[in-house]
Amino acid sequence: MKVLKYPYPYKAWLTISNDPDNTDIAVWKELDDYLFNELNLDWANSVFLFNFNQNLPEQVSVKSHPEISDQSIDTLHTWGDFVHAGEKGFTRNDAKEGLALLEKKGINPLVWVDHSRFTGNLIHENTWGGIPEHVDSSGNTYKVFEYSLDLIKKAGIRYAWNGNVTNVIGQDRIVKLNQLLKPYKAPIKATLLLNKAVGMSVEEYLDTDNNAYKRKRFKDGNELYCFKRFGEWKNADIDGLSETLSRSNIDELIKNQGVMIAYTHLGKRNASSPPRDHHIPESTKARLKDIVKKQKAGVLNFSSVSKLLDYLILRDHIKLSGNSVDFQSDGLRFSNLKRSDLKGQSFSFKGTSKPFILLDGQSCSDYELIETNEIITVRF
């Protein structure tokens, strides 16, 4: 018996990682109506908990617009927008208030995405959010008041954006090093010499692996799984999304049989775009409709960011022995696997023998088996 990369009959998997920057309530309602009601996408959004951005005072947050918490949410775009906030500086107390708000609204995030130059970021632009203490060049130790990684973990978050975007179409697959190095201007020879000097491999130094996720240990000892997003910085808005999700890109994703976490800001328009009555351009609507068609055709799977990453973690920790399929805990996202941890997921196996399903070595009977062309799919 062999586990397939993705649930049968899908060849690839797509999700969209949205940052809520520039989204006012009118735009939020239009996006909500189109994505969740008209297209009926199996997706989850990203939120700011608070908004102190004086350049974008109408930007929605859970605190200022509690109705947005009724939407399916799996991502925190940090604790809130504390950029361009004047005298309002972020401290750990804001994170504590954020935790209380999450509990009050019943929001259970799994994904964290750094925001702009936010002082509490974990990876992108700065790392103060993951450092409890700072030691200066004279050996003096200072408390870091922006530190909150322990609270991020307490909120339930297990995945974090690694701060990079990639132009490689399809992660979760092996590609040649020269393709991974394509975005970098430095010649490979010079890079290799530099690697010798710093004592790191090309992949480590430039973060050029093509894995869909990587386990990262932070300075405070906490660990998260980090993922990269696909796209270009210039296309990370509602207009550029049609380029990110172009037919050629999606066709290549399916051909490459990989996953894509597309990077965008659904609430942001490109400054060069012409005036229009509605926020979502027809070109972007057309690309999203294409994706729905491909999903219904059983070619391209689409889900929330957290569902995709959960699937990959569960798949990569399956232990096969004869017709025994043992889903094993990874120790970070899942500990002591329960039936509810696999709810909504499907896994496909090549073989003709009926599988015997285990969760951390314990038998599990609450699932559906679907047999198609010598492929058995286990649906939870």
C-alpha positions in Angstrom: 0.0 0.0 0.0 1.3 3.5 -0.9 -0.1 6.9 0.1 -0.9 9.3 -2.7 0.3 12.9 -2.5 -3.2 14.3 -2.5 -6.7 12.9 -2.0 -7.8 11.2 -5.2 -8.5 12.4 -7.9 -6.8 15.7 -7.2 -3.4 16.4 -8.8 -2.5 19.6 -6.9 -3.7 21.8 -4.0 -4.2 25.6 -3.9 -5.0 28.0 -1.1 -4.9 31.8 -0.8 -3.1 33.5 2.1 -4.7 36.9 2.4 -3.5 39.9 4.4 -6.4 42.2 5.5 -4.6 45.5 4.9 -6.7 48.3 3.4 -10.0 46.4 3.8 -12.8 48.6 4.9 -16.2 47.2 5.9 -17.8 47.9 2.4 -15.0 46.0 0.7 -15.1 43.2 3.4 -18.8 42.7 2.7 -18.3 42.5 -1.1 -15.5 40.0 -0.6 -17.4 38.0 1.9 -20.5 37.8 -0.4 -18.5 36.8 -3.5 -16.0 34.3 -1.9 -18.2 32.6 0.7 -21.7 33.0 -0.6 -21.5 33.1 -4.4 -18.5 30.9 -5.0 -19.0 29.0 -1.8 -15.3 28.5 -1.3 -14.1 26.1 1.4 -11.7 28.8 2.7 -10.8 30.8 5.9 -9.7 34.4 6.1 -7.2 36.5 8.0 -7.9 39.3 10.4 -6.4 42.1 12.4 -7.6 42.0 16.0 -7.0 45.7 16.5 -6.4 48.6 14.1 -4.4 51.7 15.2 -3.2 52.6 11.7 -3.8 56.4 11.4 -3.4 56.2 7.6 -6.2 53.5 7.4 -8.6 54.4 10.2 -11.5 52.6 8.4 -9.6 49.3 8.1 -11.6 46.5 9.6 -10.5 44.7 12.8 -12.3 42.2 15.1 -12.4 44.9 17.8 -13.9 47.7 15.6 -16.1 45.4 13.4 -17.0 42.3 15.5 -19.3 41.1 12.7 -16.2 39.9 10.7 -15.6 37.3 13.4 -18.6 35.4 12.1 -16.6 34.5 9.0 -14.4 31.4 8.9 -11.0 32.6 10.2 -7.7 30.6 10.5 -5.1 33.3 10.3 -3.9 36.2 12.5 -2.2 39.0 10.6 -0.3 39.6 13.9 -2.1 41.0 16.9 -3.3 43.9 14.9 -2.2 46.9 12.8 0.2 48.9 15.0 2.0 50.4 11.9 1.6 54.2 11.3 0.0 54.2 14.7 1.5 57.5 16.0 2.2 57.3 19.8 0.5 53.9 20.1 3.3 51.4 20.4 2.8 47.7 20.7 3.6 45.8 23.9 3.0 42.4 25.3 -0.1 43.7 27.1 -1.8 44.2 23.6 -1.1 40.5 22.9 -2.8 39.6 26.2 -5.8 41.7 25.2 -5.8 40.0 21.9 -5.9 36.6 23.6 -8.9 37.6 25.5 -10.6 38.9 22.4 -10.0 35.6 20.6 -11.6 33.7 23.4 -14.6 36.0 23.6 -15.2 35.7 19.9 -14.5 32.0 19.7 -11.7 32.4 17.1 -9.2 29.6 17.0 -6.4 30.6 14.7 -3.7 28.1 13.5 -1.7 30.5 11.2 0.3 33.6 12.0 1.5 36.0 9.2 3.9 38.9 10.0 2.7 42.4 9.0 4.9 45.1 7.4 7.4 46.5 9.9 5.3 45.6 13.0 7.6 45.5 16.0 6.1 42.2 17.2 6.9 40.3 14.0 8.5 36.9 14.4 10.5 36.7 11.1 9.6 39.4 8.5 11.7 42.6 8.8 12.4 42.0 12.5 12.2 39.2 15.1 11.4 41.0 18.4 8.2 39.0 18.8 10.1 35.8 19.3 12.9 37.2 21.6 12.1 37.6 25.3 15.4 39.3 26.2 18.0 41.3 24.3 21.7 41.3 25.2 23.7 44.3 23.9 27.3 44.4 22.8 28.4 45.3 26.4 26.6 42.3 27.8 23.7 44.1 29.4 20.4 42.3 29.3 17.1 44.0 28.5 13.5 42.8 28.6 11.8 42.8 25.2 8.4 44.3 25.7 7.2 43.3 22.2 7.8 39.6 22.9 4.7 37.4 22.6 5.6 34.1 20.9 4.6 32.1 24.0 1.2 33.8 23.8 1.0 33.1 20.1 1.5 29.5 20.9 -1.1 29.7 23.7 -3.6 31.1 21.1 -3.3 27.8 19.2 -1.1 28.9 16.4 1.2 26.3 14.9 2.0 27.7 11.5 3.8 31.0 10.5 4.7 32.6 7.3 8.5 32.5 6.8 8.6 36.1 5.4 9.5 35.1 1.9 7.6 34.8 -1.4 8.7 32.3 -4.1 8.2 32.2 -7.8 8.5 28.5 -8.0 5.2 27.1 -9.1 4.3 24.2 -6.8 5.9 23.4 -3.5 5.9 20.0 -1.9 8.1 18.6 -4.7 11.7 18.4 -5.6 13.1 20.9 -8.1 16.6 21.6 -9.4 18.8 24.1 -7.5 19.2 26.4 -10.5 15.5 26.9 -10.6 15.4 27.8 -6.9 18.3 30.2 -7.4 16.6 32.0 -10.4 15.3 35.0 -8.4 18.7 35.7 -6.9 21.1 38.1 -8.8 24.3 36.7 -7.4 25.9 34.1 -9.6 25.9 30.6 -8.3 29.7 30.4 -8.1 29.9 33.5 -5.9 27.1 32.1 -3.8 29.0 28.9 -3.3 32.1 30.8 -2.2 30.0 32.8 0.2 28.5 29.6 1.6 32.0 28.4 2.3 32.7 31.6 4.3 29.6 31.4 6.4 29.7 27.7 6.8 26.2 27.1 5.4 24.7 25.3 2.4 23.2 27.1 -0.5 19.8 26.0 0.6 20.2 27.1 4.2 21.8 30.5 3.4 19.2 31.5 0.8 16.3 29.5 2.1 15.9 27.8 -1.3 14.4 24.5 -0.4 11.0 23.9 -2.0 9.3 22.2 0.9 5.8 23.3 1.7 6.7 23.7 5.4 9.7 23.6 7.6 10.0 23.2 11.4 11.7 26.3 13.0 13.0 26.7 16.5 13.0 30.3 17.8 15.3 31.8 20.3 12.9 31.4 23.2 12.8 27.6 22.5 9.3 27.6 21.0 8.8 25.9 17.6 6.4 26.5 14.7 6.1 25.2 11.2 7.0 27.9 8.7 5.7 28.1 5.1 6.4 30.4 2.2 3.9 32.1 -0.1 3.8 32.1 -3.9 3.7 35.3 -6.0 5.4 38.6 -6.5 5.3 41.6 -4.1 4.0 43.9 -6.9 1.0 41.6 -7.6 -0.1 41.2 -4.0 -3.5 42.9 -4.4 -7.0 42.2 -5.7 -5.9 43.3 -9.2 -2.6 41.4 -9.3 -4.3 38.2 -8.0 -5.5 37.5 -11.5 -1.8 37.3 -12.5 -0.8 35.2 -9.5 -3.7 32.8 -10.3 -3.3 33.0 -14.1 -4.5 30.1 -16.2 -0.9 29.3 -17.1 0.3 29.3 -13.4 -2.6 27.1 -12.3 -2.1 24.7 -15.3 1.6 24.5 -14.4 0.8 23.9 -10.8 -1.4 20.9 -11.8 1.2 19.7 -14.2 3.9 19.9 -11.4 1.6 18.2 -8.9 2.4 20.5 -6.0 0.8 22.9 -3.6 0.5 26.7 -3.8 -0.1 29.2 -1.0 -0.9 32.3 -3.0 0.0 35.6 -1.5 -2.4 38.6 -1.7 -4.2 41.5 -0.1 -7.8 41.0 -1.2 -8.8 44.4 0.2 -6.1 46.4 -1.5 -6.4 47.9 -5.0 -3.4 48.7 -7.2 -2.8 52.4 -7.4 -2.6 52.2 -11.2 -5.9 50.4 -11.7 -8.7 52.4 -13.4 -11.8 53.5 -11.4 -14.6 50.9 -11.2 -17.9 50.5 -9.4 -17.0 47.3 -7.6 -13.9 46.3 -5.7 -13.2 42.9 -7.3 -12.2 43.2 -11.0 -13.7 40.9 -13.5 -10.3 39.5 -14.4 -9.9 38.3 -10.8 -13.4 36.9 -10.7 -12.7 34.9 -13.9 -9.6 33.3 -12.4 -11.5 32.4 -9.2 -14.3 30.9 -11.2 -11.8 28.8 -13.1 -10.4 27.5 -9.9 -13.9 26.5 -8.7 -14.5 24.6 -12.0 -11.2 22.8 -11.7 -12.0 21.8 -8.1 -15.5 20.5 -9.2 -13.8 18.6 -12.0 -11.6 16.8 -9.4 -8.3 18.2 -10.7 -7.3 21.0 -8.3 -8.1 20.9 -4.6 -8.8 24.2 -2.8 -9.0 24.8 0.9 -8.0 27.1 3.8 -4.3 27.5 4.5 -4.7 25.6 7.8 -6.5 22.7 6.2 -3.8 22.3 3.6 -0.9 22.5 6.1 -2.7 20.1 8.5 -3.1 17.6 5.7 0.6 17.8 4.8 1.6 17.2 8.4 -0.8 14.3 8.8 0.2 12.7 5.5 3.9 13.0 6.2 3.6 11.3 9.6 1.6 8.2 8.3 3.3 4.9 9.1 2.4 2.1 6.7 2.8 -1.6 7.5 1.0 -4.1 5.3 -2.6 -2.9 5.2 -2.2 -1.0 8.5 -2.3 2.8 8.2 -1.1 4.5 11.4 -1.6 8.3 11.6 1.0 9.4 14.1 1.4 12.6 16.1 4.1 14.9 15.0 4.6 16.4 18.5 4.0 20.0 17.4 0.7 20.5 15.6 -0.8 17.2 16.8 -0.2 15.4 20.1 -2.2 12.2 21.0 -4.2 12.2 17.8 -8.0 12.2 18.1 -10.7 11.5 15.5 -11.6 15.2 15.6 -8.1 16.1 14.5 -8.8 14.5 11.1 -12.3 15.8 10.6 -12.9 16.9 7.0 -9.7 15.4 5.7 -9.3 12.6 3.1 -6.3 10.4 2.3 -5.9 8.2 -0.7 -3.8 5.0 -1.0 -2.8 2.8 -3.9 -3.7 -0.7 -3.2 -6.5 -3.3 -3.2 -6.5 -4.4 0.5 -8.9 -2.8 2.8 -6.8 -0.6 5.2 -6.9 -0.9 8.9 -6.8 2.6 10.4 -4.9 3.5 13.5 -4.4 6.8 15.4 -1.2 6.7 17.3 -1.4 3.0 17.4 -5.0 2.9 18.5 -7.7 1.5 16.3 -10.2 4.0 14.7 -13.5 2.9 13.1 -15.3 6.2 12.4 -14.5 6.9 8.8 -15.7 6.3 5.2 -13.9 4.1 2.6 -14.2 4.9 -1.1 -12.7 2.5 -3.7 -12.0 3.7 -7.2 -9.6 2.1 -9.8 -7.5 0.3 -7.2 -7.3 3.5 -5.1 -8.8 3.5 -1.7 -9.7 6.9 -0.1 -10.2 7.2 3.6 -12.6 10.1 4.4 -13.0 11.4 7.9 
